[in-house]
């Protein structure tokens, strides 16, 4: 997996506010899923890396992603039918 920089995480999460991204990454760090490293630059740079515990979830998350992609249309159809009745 490797590490990623905070700035690249922000670029990949354009619809997520910086505050929410920071809160989420801090929560993942607290849970032991990612490790955070601050680099003494101006301004300070931060990298995040999956820990062993985080890596142990990787295949499960990939399976969930595949399932959601395969069933996206079904879920959207159910949502549309539900929304009509509400």
Secondary structure, DSSP 4 states (H G I P E B T S, - for coil): --EEEHHHHHHHTTTS-HHHHHHHHHHHHHTTSEEEEEE--SSPEEEEEE-HHHHHTHHHHHHHHHHHHHTHHHHHHHHHHHHHH-
